[in-house]
Each structure stands twice: as C-alpha cells, then as structure tokens.
Amino acid sequence: MRRLLPAALALALATLPAHAQSGPEQLDQIEPGQGSWQAEYFGTFGDDGEQGIELLYGLSDRIALGVEAEFEGPADGLRFDSIAPILLIRLADPETAALGFGVKLQGAISRSGELEAVEARGIVEHRGDRWWLQG
C-alpha cells in the first residue's frame, strides 16, 4: 500500500498540462455508482471562453453513460460548440481496491454535425483516510 501512494501521486503529477490553458481542466472521476447522477460545470463564470456541462448517470456500479455540452461565451451570448456522448467504465473500485481504475470514452460532435474529436482517458485514483488522489 505504501508503494502505491507514491505511484498514484507520480501519475497525477505526470498528467498535469504542459502549458497554461484558457480555462480549468475537468476533474474526471470514476463515478457515479448505480442509480446516481453526477453533474459538473467547467469554465469560468463571466469569462468569454469555453463553458461546459457534463451529466452522467450510473447504470451499474461499473458503467455510467452521459453527455457533455460545450459552449463559447458569454460576451456575445452563449454559442453552442459541441455535444459529446460519454461512456465511463470502472475497472477497479477505489473503495475496495488499493487503486481505482477506470476508462472514459467520448466523441464530440460539432454544431455542424461533424465528428470533431474522439477521446479516451485512463483515470486512476486512490482514496486514503485523509486524501483522495486522482490522475
């Protein structure tokens, strides 16, 4: 267990962006559990940059489905940018295993209806008595 904590911390630090971004990065978790909803807003209130909302619903304790909508604005009003269906798969539960592990898959469709991006993220987390580390 003591060896896993430094490895999880190293992984979290290795995934930090190499350069500053225009807005905050999303915090991906391997949640929600069965029958639970999770909603997340990302962006900066009042900033004229990227804004987004993500909704996830836990179909089981291992699989969640959701959608993410991104917008630009609000200086000239919010302008729809893209929508992305999401599949989240939990491979190891952080409450029962030393390290939790999950995979998030999504594909963004632009406002013109074209496939804009496909993304896969590995999510690793450790829940200790005082800390919850994610990378």
N, C-alpha and C positions, 0 to 999 in steps of 0.2 A: 504494500500500500504506500509506503514512504517513497518508493521509487516511481510510482505512478503520478504522484502530485507534481514533482518537477517536470516530468514528461508532458503532463497536461498544460502546465504553465509555459513551457517552451513552445508547445504547439500554438497556444493562444498568442504569444508574442510574435511567432513567425507569420501569423496571418494578418498582422496589422498592415494597413495600407502603406505603400512605399512613399506616397505623396499625399498632401492635403487634398481633401475632396471638397466640393462646393456645399455639401450637406452631410448630415450624420449618416453613418452606415447602419444598416439594420442589424439588430441583435437576433440571430437565429437560435431558436431553442428546439429541442426535440419534444415538444409539447404541442397540442393538448392531448389529454387522455380521452378515453372513450366517453362520449356524450358531453364533452366540454367544448366550449367556444374560446377562441383567443382572437383578440383584435389588437392591431398595432398601427399607430400613426407614425410615419417617419417624414421628416422635413423640419423646417424652421418656421415657426409662426411669423407671419409678416414678411418673410423673405421672398424674393421673386425668383425662386429656384424650383427644384424638384420637390414635389409633395407626394405622399402616397399613403394608401390604406391597405392593410393586409388582413384578411379574415380567414381563420382556419377552424375546422370542426373535426373532432376526433371520432372517426368511425369505430376504432377499436383502440386498445392501448398501444398498438404498434403502427397504425395507419391514420393519417389525417389528410383531408382534402381541403382546398381553399382557393382563394382568388386574391390577386393583388392588382390594384388600380393605381396608376401613376398620372400625375397632373403637373403642369407648369403654371406658375403664377405666384401670387395673386395680383401683381401690379396692374395688369390689364384684364383681370378676371381669371378664374381658373380655366385652363385649357387641357382637355383630355389628351394624354400622351399614349398610354398603352394599357392593356389588360393582360394578366398572366394567370393561367390556371396553375395550381400548385399541388404536388404530391409529396407528402412528408412520411418517411418510413423510419421507425425507431427499431434499430437492430439490437441494442443493448440498453436496458433501463438503468439510469443513473441512481435510482433508489435501491436497486437490488444488485448491481454490479459495481466494481471499483470505478470503471469508466463507462459512461453512457456514450453511445454512438448512434448517429442517425444520418440519413441522406435526404436532402431536399432537392426536388427536381421541379423546374418550371420553364415555361416557354412564353415569351412576351409577344403579343400581337399588337401591332401599331394601329393608330387611328385610321390608317388607310387599309387595314385588313391584312397586311403582310406579316409574316413571321419575322420579328425584329431581333430576337435573341433566344437562345436556349442556354439554361444554366443548371449546373449540378453542384451542390455544396455538401461537403462532408462536415458534420457537426460532432464535436467531441466535448463532453462535459464531465466534470467531477463535482459532486456535492459532498462537502465536508461538514463538520459541525459548525464552522464559522464562515466558510467561503463556498461560493458557487462559481467555479471556473469554467469558461466556455471558449472554444476556439473553432 
